[in-house]
Amino acid sequence: MAQRQRRTTAPDARKAPAKPRLSAQDWADAALTAIGEGGLAAVAVEPLAVRLGTTKGSFYWHFANRDALIEAALDRWAEINTEGIISEVEAEPDIRVRVRLLFAEAISSAAADPLEVSLLATASHPKVAAALRRVTERRVAYVAELFAALGFPAAEARRRGLLAYSVYLGHAQLGHAAPSVLPGEDEFGAYLDEALDVLTARPETD
């Protein structure tokens, strides 16, 4: 009786490697990308599943509904674009340099990514409104801390922090609505320095 030919290929060799299981953070990041591209209306489960190369079952493994995904995405936005940037600049010991780094990083990030402008455009949504309020309060408070560290009294530091944040928001909006009116890359450094000189100027006394 002839012997059966021995199989030379391992049984599992032809199987496609298993895809790693997507995390809730993967879904939140995809939702943020969608918001930046098409606003809050772009957060839909089926298109996001296609983008991620998965099924709706993966979504429901992590989230009860679309609102839960939106909330997770907004938390992720705050983590990356607020706490992440603050952590980066905190490594700089010089306060003046830290202030400059903060604004350079925030403005560059807003110019490159339309997400923040998209969120501002949907501020009437209750979850977006709550996230914007929380993030704005955190950012203004942090900038006020920097001005206080520069020697300004608490109340004035708060006012200057709010003014500085208003300048940032205006720049972010212009960067997407009318970028041609803003200084080019070769002028940005001088522009930023002049803006910070105004924001940190001491009032003249007699």
Disulfide bonds with the S-S distance in Angstrom:
none
